[in-house]
Amino acid sequence: MKKIIFFGASGHASACMDVALIHGYSDFAFVDPQKSNQIIHGYPILNYENIESFDNCDVFIAVGQPKIRESIYQKIGRAHV
């Protein structure tokens, strides 16, 4: 089972999830502190603190705005995700 965490939980993340499904991913999680504890497409939206529970998975920053994407990259890079 291929797992992936998307950072972002809006329209861009939904489109990226469609592409991931085509490429064989079947287990998803989303990280968005502004929408944590909600559900998107049947999958949880998490805070940054919750991501340690996801081992052996790919990561994709699914945010369309470049400055926000860079900020997320810096944050998860420090966390060694």
C-alpha positions as CSV (number, residue, x, y, z in Angstrom):
1,M,0.0,0.0,0.0
2,K,1.5,3.3,-1.1
3,K,0.9,6.1,1.5
4,I,1.2,9.9,1.0
5,I,0.8,13.0,3.2
6,F,-0.4,16.1,1.5
7,F,0.5,19.4,3.1
8,G,-2.5,21.5,2.3
9,A,-6.2,20.5,2.2
10,S,-7.9,22.7,-0.4
11,G,-8.6,22.5,-4.1
12,H,-5.0,22.0,-5.1
13,A,-4.6,19.1,-2.7
14,S,-7.8,17.5,-4.1
15,A,-6.4,17.7,-7.6
16,C,-3.1,16.3,-6.4
17,M,-4.9,13.4,-4.7
18,D,-6.6,12.5,-8.0
19,V,-3.1,12.2,-9.7
20,A,-1.8,10.2,-6.7
21,L,-4.7,7.7,-7.1
22,I,-3.7,7.2,-10.8
23,H,-0.2,6.5,-9.6
24,G,-1.2,3.8,-7.2
25,Y,-1.4,5.6,-3.9
26,S,-4.2,4.3,-1.7
27,D,-3.6,5.7,1.8
28,F,-3.8,9.5,2.3
29,A,-3.5,12.1,5.0
30,F,-3.7,15.8,4.8
31,V,-2.0,18.4,7.0
32,D,-3.5,21.9,7.4
33,P,-3.5,23.5,10.8
34,Q,-6.4,25.8,9.9
35,K,-8.6,22.8,9.1
36,S,-7.3,20.2,11.5
37,N,-9.7,17.6,12.9
38,Q,-11.8,17.8,9.8
39,I,-12.2,15.3,7.0
40,I,-11.5,15.7,3.3
41,H,-12.5,12.9,0.8
42,G,-12.9,10.6,3.8
43,Y,-9.3,11.2,5.1
44,P,-8.2,13.1,8.2
45,I,-6.8,16.6,8.2
46,L,-4.0,16.8,10.8
47,N,-1.9,19.3,12.6
48,Y,1.9,19.3,12.2
49,E,2.1,17.5,15.5
50,N,0.2,14.5,14.3
51,I,2.5,13.6,11.4
52,E,4.9,11.5,13.4
53,S,2.3,8.7,13.3
54,F,2.8,8.3,9.6
55,D,5.9,6.3,8.9
56,N,7.2,5.1,5.5
57,C,5.2,7.5,3.4
58,D,5.7,10.0,0.7
59,V,5.2,13.7,1.2
60,F,3.8,16.3,-1.2
61,I,3.3,20.0,-0.6
62,A,-0.1,20.6,-2.2
63,V,-0.3,24.3,-1.9
64,G,-0.6,26.5,-4.9
65,Q,0.9,29.7,-3.4
66,P,4.7,29.6,-3.8
67,K,5.5,31.6,-0.6
68,I,3.3,29.4,1.5
69,R,4.8,26.3,-0.2
70,E,8.3,27.5,0.7
71,S,7.3,28.2,4.3
72,I,5.9,24.6,4.6
73,Y,9.0,23.2,3.0
74,Q,11.2,25.0,5.6
75,K,9.0,23.8,8.5
76,I,8.9,20.1,7.5
77,G,12.6,20.1,6.6
78,R,13.4,21.1,10.1
79,A,11.2,18.3,11.3
80,H,13.1,15.8,9.1
81,V,9.9,14.6,7.4
